[in-house]
Amino acid sequence: MITLRIAAMRQMIIVPALAAALAACQSSAPQRPVQTTVAPQPQLTVPQGAQSLSIAGSPEQVRMALIASATERGTPVVQDEANMVVIERKMTEANPALDAEFGPSDNGDRLIRVRVRFTGEACRTLAVQDVAIVNNARTALAQSFVLPGNPNTMQSLRGLKTRVERTSGCPALPVS
């Protein structure tokens, strides 16, 4: 009697275990390999007055670092694309020197606009930065004046390079 109960218990345990093992062995429909196509990267030119450097990181890492940096500083990101980020900062104080150089901005806000374009691959991205003053922003009288690069704006671009390379996992590129 005891041996019949043991045999019945074994059967109760073995049958579900075999069913589970059989289910695990069943093959599903063959999986097709996922095609990982990377969109072709745009060619960049470096216009007169713009600044550029190579960064050991991907274009996406550069984009994410730009967005994070602007957010940390409270600077509005007005354009966020796969290969370009534009940030603007409103100038709130009167600036007679800018008025003399570019005319007054008495019908709208005066902004500093920084545009960073970037292109590349996993561990090498070219970043191109240009800076402009915008008088009477977002009005029919808006005027944009490209500013030549200077040591301060280049330092900002180098800061971006440092930020990206610190976390990219790529070997750092020399500063050019």
LINDABEL-V305126 format. One record per pair of residues at least 24 apart in sequence whose C-alpha atoms are under 10 Angstrom apart, sorted by the first residue. I is the first residue (numbers start at 0). J is the second residue. If there is no record, write none. Layout:
BEGIN
<<I/J> <I/J>>
END
This chain:
BEGIN
<<37/120> <39/118> <39/119> <39/120> <40/81> <40/82> <40/117> <40/118> <40/119> <40/120> <41/82> <41/116> <41/117> <41/118> <41/119> <42/117> <42/118> <42/119> <42/125> <43/116> <43/117> <43/118> <43/119> <43/125> <43/126> <43/127> <44/116> <44/127> <45/116> <45/126> <45/127> <45/128> <45/129> <46/127> <46/128> <46/129> <47/129> <47/145> <47/146> <47/147> <47/148> <48/128> <48/129> <48/130> <48/145> <48/146> <48/147> <48/148> <48/149> <49/114> <49/115> <49/127> <49/128> <49/129> <49/130> <49/145> <49/146> <49/147> <49/148> <49/149> <49/152> <49/153> <50/115> <50/126> <50/127> <50/128> <50/129> <50/130> <50/147> <50/148> <50/149> <50/152> <50/153> <50/156> <51/115> <51/116> <51/117> <51/125> <51/126> <51/127> <51/128> <51/129> <51/148> <51/153> <51/156> <51/157> <51/175> <52/117> <52/124> <52/125> <52/126> <52/127> <52/128> <52/153> <52/156> <52/157> <52/160> <52/172> <52/173> <52/174> <52/175> <53/117> <53/118> <53/119> <53/122> <53/123> <53/124> <53/125> <53/126> <53/127> <53/157> <53/160> <53/171> <53/172> <53/173> <53/174> <53/175> <54/117> <54/119> <54/122> <54/123> <54/124> <54/125> <54/126> <54/156> <54/157> <54/159> <54/160> <54/161> <54/162> <54/163> <54/164> <54/167> <54/169> <54/170> <54/171> <54/172> <54/173> <54/174> <55/119> <55/120> <55/121> <55/122> <55/123> <55/124> <55/125> <55/160> <55/161> <55/163> <55/164> <55/165> <55/166> <55/167> <55/168> <55/169> <55/170> <55/171> <55/172> <55/173> <56/119> <56/120> <56/121> <56/122> <56/123> <56/124> <56/125> <56/160> <56/162> <56/163> <56/164> <56/165> <56/166> <56/167> <56/168> <56/169> <56/170> <56/171> <56/172> <57/117> <57/118> <57/119> <57/120> <57/121> <57/122> <57/123> <57/124> <57/125> <57/163> <57/164> <57/167> <57/169> <58/82> <58/83> <58/116> <58/117> <58/118> <58/119> <58/120> <58/121> <58/122> <58/123> <58/124> <58/125> <58/126> <58/163> <59/117> <59/118> <59/119> <59/120> <59/121> <59/124> <60/121> <60/122> <60/124> <60/162> <60/163> <60/164> <60/166> <60/167> <61/115> <61/116> <61/117> <61/118> <61/124> <61/125> <61/126> <61/159> <61/160> <61/162> <61/163> <61/164> <61/167> <62/115> <62/116> <62/117> <62/159> <62/163> <63/163> <64/159> <64/160> <64/162> <64/163> <64/166> <65/115> <65/156> <65/159> <65/162> <65/163> <68/158> <68/159> <68/162> <76/112> <76/113> <77/112> <77/114> <78/114> <80/116> <81/116> <81/117> <81/118> <82/115> <82/116> <82/117> <82/118> <82/119> <82/126> <83/114> <83/115> <83/116> <83/117> <83/118> <83/126> <83/127> <83/128> <84/113> <84/114> <84/115> <84/116> <84/117> <84/128> <85/112> <85/113> <85/114> <85/115> <85/116> <85/128> <85/129> <85/130> <86/110> <86/111> <86/112> <86/113> <86/114> <86/115> <86/130> <87/111> <87/112> <87/113> <87/114> <87/130> <87/131> <87/132> <87/133> <88/112> <88/113> <88/132> <89/133> <89/136> <90/132> <90/133> <97/132> <97/134> <98/134> <101/132> <101/133> <101/134> <101/142> <101/143> <101/144> <102/134> <102/142> <103/134> <103/135> <104/133> <104/134> <104/135> <104/136> <104/140> <104/141> <104/142> <105/134> <105/135> <105/140> <106/134> <106/135> <106/136> <106/137> <106/138> <106/139> <106/140> <106/141> <107/133> <107/134> <107/135> <107/136> <107/137> <107/138> <107/139> <107/140> <107/141> <108/133> <108/134> <108/135> <108/136> <108/137> <108/138> <108/141> <109/133> <109/134> <109/135> <109/136> <109/137> <109/141> <109/142> <109/143> <110/134> <110/135> <110/136> <110/143> <111/136> <111/143> <111/144> <111/145> <111/146> <112/143> <112/144> <112/145> <112/146> <113/145> <113/152> <115/156> <121/167> <121/168> <121/169> <122/164> <122/167> <122/168> <122/169> <122/170> <122/171> <122/172> <123/169> <123/170> <123/171> <123/172> <124/160> <126/156> <126/159> <126/160> <127/156> <128/152> <128/153> <128/155> <128/156>>
END
